[in-house]
Amino acid sequence: MTKEKISYIINSISLPDYSLINKTQKLLDNLTKPKNSLGDLEEMAKKIAAITNNVAPKIKKKYLFVLAADHGVAEENVSAYPQEVTFQMVLNFIKKGAAINVFTEHTDTNIFIVDMGVKGDFSYLEKEEIFVDKKINPGTKNFLKEPAMSKDEAENAILCGIELVEKVLDLHDPENGEILLVGIGDMGIGNTTTASAITALITKTEVEKIVGRGTGVDDFRYKNKIEVIKKVLNRYEFNLNDAVDILSKIGGYEIAGMVGIILACARYKIPLVLDGFITTSAALVALCMSEKIKEYLFAGHLSREPGHRIQLEFLGLKPILNLNMALGEGTGACLAMDILELSCKILHEMSTFDEARVSRQL
């Protein structure tokens, strides 16, 4: 059933209703401002209108999913931090002590921390509303030695992402105009290595142009990271038309889960905000499953990771923010979601020229 459900979601994805863009533009032009004076904010509102099939969309709720998992390739000395940091940081998220907790609290964003494959046991915790257990395995295998996961595991992880979106949808009624905004973030020591391999493979870009310092690796680990990625790309034959094949060979569980979230958001016409390098690698994989998904995506920000710019150019996305950030966790996505919400508020809370009795442009 897993494979059938994923196929159903993919085959049910349709393009946004672009005919609404002109209608939303007319509403914007009737507000008390010079035409196009709010620039990209107006473009954001029009895109959300097309995605949600609503001329004047109003964001009802914002949800951020932070997916966490460990990567077997971490044993190859590709990170500045030990692998146990993934587990420790997830606990920090649950205790609301991380940057993303500060951001979501400030922006009134609902956050869910999702264990897709962390090495560690969270079962001793009392029930936490923000924690979701979707663990496939305690970390992927080292892809230099064997495929990161089985194809069944990759499909199960994608399905988990789809289920996360559907669970949120169960709480709302789109027929009543309850428009949702979803963002994704990540946590996983070693995942920039995995994301770099995915990016080099799909965009057909030289590894050296993609790989960054990740969590701040020294020169030795940086050069080693490049060699590790080159080795894995030479080790396997990849089918770029088979996203499950790519995920099974490289990983990781959190990236596969985010692929599911992206597919589901496109299927259910929910605007989806990417965070940085890791989440955008998931978008590249999802693109292999359906070209239509990129029409539902917003790039939250431009990461310091050099490969992120390459990813965004490949997807044709313009970052909303550029704050020189490279933390992950969904921090860039969370901030951008607030701006997207604001772009829609303009349509509802600004006065028109007639309402304000302001003279129009000559």
C-alpha positions, 0 to 999 in steps of 0.5 A: 500500500505504501507504494500505491499511496505515494503514486496516488499523491504524485499523480494527483498533483496539479498545477496552481491556478495561475488565472487568479494572479491577475485578479489578486493583482487588481486587489493589490492595485486598489490598495492605498499605495502606488502600484507594485510598491510592495515589490516581492511581497505582492509577488508572494501574495499572488503566488499563494493565491494561485496555489490555494485557489483563493483570490485573497488568501488569509493564512489560518495557521503556520506549521513547521516540521523539523525532521531529524535523523542520523547518517552512517556516513558520519563515521567517515569524519565529515563533521565537526561534531560527534554523532550523539549531537543529533540526539542531544539537539532533538532533546533540546528542541523538545525542551524548547531551548534551541534557536528554532524554539525562540523563532517559532514562539516569536512568530506564533508558528506551530512546531513538530519535532519528528524523529525519522531515524535518530540514534537514541531512545526517546521512549522514556520521555513523557508524552510531548505534544511537539514530538512525533515518533516516525523512526524508521531505523536508528540512522542510515548505513554508511553509504560508502560501504552499502546503500544507506537504506532499503527501497522499502525504508525509503518509501516508508519514510516518504509516506511518513512525510505525507502522513504528517501533512495529512494529520495537520489537514485533519485539523482544518477545513480548506473548504472554509478557507482555512489556508495553511502554510507549512515549513520544513527544517532539519537536524542530523549530524552528517546530513550536509554530506548526504545533501551535497551528494544528492545536489551534485548528482541531480544538478550535475555540478562539480562536488567542489562547487557544492561542498561547504564547511557544514557545522564548521569542519577544519581543512582535513575534514573539508577535503575528506568530505569532498572525497567521500562524496566523490566516492559515493557518486562513483560507487553506484549507478543512479537512475535520476528518474527514480527518486526512491533509488537515489534515496536508498543509496544515499539517504537520509531518513529525514530527507526522505520524510521531507520529500513526502511533505513536499509531495503532500503539500503540492497535492493538497495545494499548501504553500511550502517553505524550504529552509536551507541546504538540507531541505532544498536537497529534498526538493531536488529529490521530489522534483525527480518525482514530479516537476510540478512540485516546484510551483508550490515552493518558497525558498525561505532564505539563502544559506551560507552553504555554497551549494544552496545557491546552486540548488535554488537556481536549479529550482528557479527559486528566489530566496525571501531572506539573506541573513548569512545564516547556516544553522538549519532547524527550520530557522530561515523557513520560520522567519520567511513564513512570517513574511509570507503571512504578512504578504497576505495580510496586506490584502485584508488589512490595508484600506482601499483608495475608496475606503480611505478617501485617498486620491488615485494615481493620475 
